[in-house]
Amino acid sequence: MANTFYQVTLQVIFAVRFREALIDDSFREKLHKYIVGIVKNQNQKLLCINSMPDHIHILLGVSPSMRVSDLVREIKSSSASYINKNQLSRKKFYWQNGYGVFSYSMSHRKKIISYIENQQRHHQKIDFRDEYLKFLKSFNIRYERKYLFDFFDV
C-alpha cells in the first residue's frame, strides 16, 4: 500500500489590529512559544517564528490535509485569547482580519528562515507596508488596496 509523501512550506504573515505596536518584548517569547504549542496541537510543524511590535511571521510545514484558513484562524484566535487572558498587552489585543500566506520550495527554506529570524534588523531598512507589498508583487498576487491590512503612516 502506497503512502502519501509531501513537503509543504508556508509563510504566514498577519498584523495587530490597527497596526498598533502591542507585541511587547516583555511577552514576545511567551507568545511565540504559545503559538508553537498551537501548531503542534494541530499536528503541524512550526519551522520559524518572529514578530515585530505590529505583525508576525510564521514559517510552517503543513500536511496537505490541513486547511490553512483553519490553522491560521486557530493561531490568531487562541493567541489573542492567551494575550488577553494573561493581561500581557497594555490594552485589549486583537489581530487584524486577514493574513498573507506564501509557499516556498525546500531549496528556499534556509533563506526564508534567516529572513524571519532577522526581522528586527530587516525592518530598520523597510517598513511593514513596503515589505508586504513586495511579497504580493514577488508572488504575482493581484490585490485591491481596500482589502489590504490597515497601513498607517507614522
Backbone torsions as a table, in degrees:
resi	resn	phi	psi	omega
1	MET	NA	129.7	-178.2
2	ALA	-78.8	147.0	175.3
3	ASN	-98.7	170.0	174.2
4	THR	-100.0	128.5	179.5
5	PHE	-116.7	139.9	-177.3
6	TYR	-156.6	160.3	171.5
7	GLN	-149.5	100.9	-179.9
8	VAL	-120.0	116.2	-179.5
9	THR	-114.6	123.9	-178.1
10	LEU	-128.6	138.1	169.8
11	GLN	-103.5	129.5	178.0
12	VAL	-113.7	133.9	178.7
13	ILE	-128.5	129.6	171.7
14	PHE	-146.8	164.9	-169.2
15	ALA	-122.0	158.4	173.1
16	VAL	-70.2	141.8	179.4
17	ARG	-53.8	136.5	-177.7
18	PHE	60.5	14.5	179.3
19	ARG	55.1	31.9	177.6
20	GLU	-71.5	146.3	180.0
21	ALA	-83.8	73.0	-174.5
22	LEU	-103.4	-11.2	177.6
23	ILE	-85.4	95.6	-174.7
24	ASP	-86.1	149.1	177.9
25	ASP	-57.5	-25.9	-177.8
26	SER	-65.6	-22.3	179.5
27	PHE	-131.2	5.5	-177.1
28	ARG	-55.1	-49.3	-179.3
29	GLU	-64.9	-38.0	176.6
30	LYS	-61.6	-42.9	178.7
31	LEU	-62.0	-45.9	179.9
32	HIS	-59.7	-46.0	179.7
33	LYS	-63.0	-38.9	178.7
34	TYR	-63.2	-42.1	179.0
35	ILE	-66.8	-37.0	174.1
36	VAL	-56.0	-44.7	178.9
37	GLY	-62.4	-40.9	178.0
38	ILE	-60.2	-47.8	-178.2
39	VAL	-63.2	-43.9	178.0
40	LYS	-61.5	-41.8	179.2
41	ASN	-63.7	-21.6	177.1
42	GLN	-93.5	8.8	179.2
43	ASN	59.8	37.1	175.9
44	GLN	-118.2	174.9	-175.6
45	LYS	-119.5	122.8	174.8
46	LEU	-89.6	120.2	-176.2
47	LEU	-93.6	-33.6	-178.6
48	CYS	-165.2	145.4	177.3
49	ILE	-145.9	141.8	173.0
50	ASN	-159.9	153.4	-179.3
51	SER	-139.8	157.0	169.9
52	MET	-107.7	172.7	-179.6
53	PRO	-57.8	-24.7	-175.0
54	ASP	-118.7	0.1	178.3
55	HIS	-160.4	170.1	-175.4
56	ILE	-138.7	147.4	174.9
57	HIS	-120.7	132.2	178.9
58	ILE	-133.5	126.8	175.8
59	LEU	-104.4	125.4	-172.7
60	LEU	-123.9	147.0	164.2
61	GLY	-104.4	118.7	-175.4
62	VAL	-123.2	151.4	176.0
63	SER	-82.5	152.8	-178.9
64	PRO	-63.3	-20.1	-179.5
65	SER	-82.7	-11.3	-179.4
66	MET	-80.7	126.4	173.4
67	ARG	-80.6	117.0	-176.7
68	VAL	-56.6	-41.7	-179.3
69	SER	-60.5	-38.4	178.1
70	ASP	-66.7	-42.9	-179.9
71	LEU	-64.1	-46.6	-179.5
72	VAL	-64.5	-41.6	177.8
73	ARG	-59.0	-42.7	179.6
74	GLU	-65.7	-43.4	179.2
75	ILE	-61.3	-48.2	-176.9
76	LYS	-67.4	-46.4	-178.0
77	SER	-64.3	-50.8	-177.1
78	SER	-67.0	-40.2	-178.5
79	SER	-69.7	-37.3	176.6
80	ALA	-64.6	-42.1	177.3
81	SER	-61.9	-41.9	178.9
82	TYR	-60.5	-46.6	-180.0
83	ILE	-61.9	-45.4	-178.0
84	ASN	-70.8	-43.0	180.0
85	LYS	-60.3	-38.7	-178.0
86	ASN	-93.8	7.2	177.4
87	GLN	48.9	47.0	-178.4
88	LEU	-81.4	-27.8	-178.6
89	SER	-94.9	151.2	179.9
90	ARG	-69.9	-14.1	175.5
91	LYS	-147.9	172.7	-178.4
92	LYS	-55.6	132.1	-173.6
93	PHE	-102.8	132.4	174.1
94	TYR	-139.5	147.5	167.9
95	TRP	-89.7	149.9	173.3
96	GLN	-66.7	155.7	171.7
97	ASN	-64.4	150.5	175.1
98	GLY	83.0	172.5	179.5
99	TYR	-168.1	165.6	171.7
100	GLY	-110.8	141.3	175.5
101	VAL	-134.8	130.3	-173.8
102	PHE	-133.2	137.1	-177.1
103	SER	-101.2	151.3	-177.7
104	TYR	-136.9	150.5	174.0
105	SER	-83.0	164.7	179.5
106	MET	-58.3	-34.9	-178.2
107	SER	-67.4	-15.6	-180.0
108	HIS	-99.1	-5.0	-174.8
109	ARG	-56.6	-50.1	-177.6
110	LYS	-59.0	-42.0	-178.3
111	LYS	-65.2	-44.1	-178.0
112	ILE	-73.1	-33.1	175.1
113	ILE	-62.7	-45.5	177.9
114	SER	-60.7	-42.0	179.0
115	TYR	-60.4	-46.5	-178.8
116	ILE	-68.0	-42.7	-179.8
117	GLU	-61.7	-27.6	-176.0
118	ASN	-104.9	31.4	-178.7
119	GLN	-58.9	-41.9	-176.9
120	GLN	-60.9	-43.2	178.8
121	ARG	-70.4	-41.1	-179.1
122	HIS	-58.9	-41.9	-176.2
123	HIS	-78.7	0.5	169.0
124	GLN	-76.6	-20.1	-177.4
125	LYS	-104.0	-28.7	-174.5
126	ILE	-142.0	136.7	179.6
127	ASP	-83.5	169.4	-174.8
128	PHE	-61.7	-41.4	-179.8
129	ARG	-57.1	-52.1	-178.6
130	ASP	-64.7	-37.9	177.6
131	GLU	-60.9	-48.3	-176.0
132	TYR	-66.6	-42.4	177.8
133	LEU	-64.1	-34.3	176.8
134	LYS	-64.5	-41.0	175.7
135	PHE	-59.4	-49.7	-178.2
136	LEU	-58.9	-42.7	-179.9
137	LYS	-67.0	-45.9	-176.4
138	SER	-68.4	-23.7	177.2
139	PHE	-97.8	9.4	179.1
140	ASN	53.9	44.2	179.8
141	ILE	-96.9	119.9	175.8
142	ARG	-79.5	142.7	-177.4
143	TYR	-151.8	161.1	170.4
144	GLU	-110.9	134.3	-176.5
145	ARG	-53.8	-34.2	-177.0
146	LYS	-65.9	-16.1	179.9
147	TYR	-101.6	7.0	178.0
148	LEU	-83.8	171.5	172.3
149	PHE	-56.2	159.4	172.2
150	ASP	-72.7	114.7	177.2
151	PHE	-108.4	123.1	-179.6
152	PHE	-113.5	133.5	177.4
153	ASP	-72.2	137.3	-178.6
154	VAL	-96.0	NA	NA
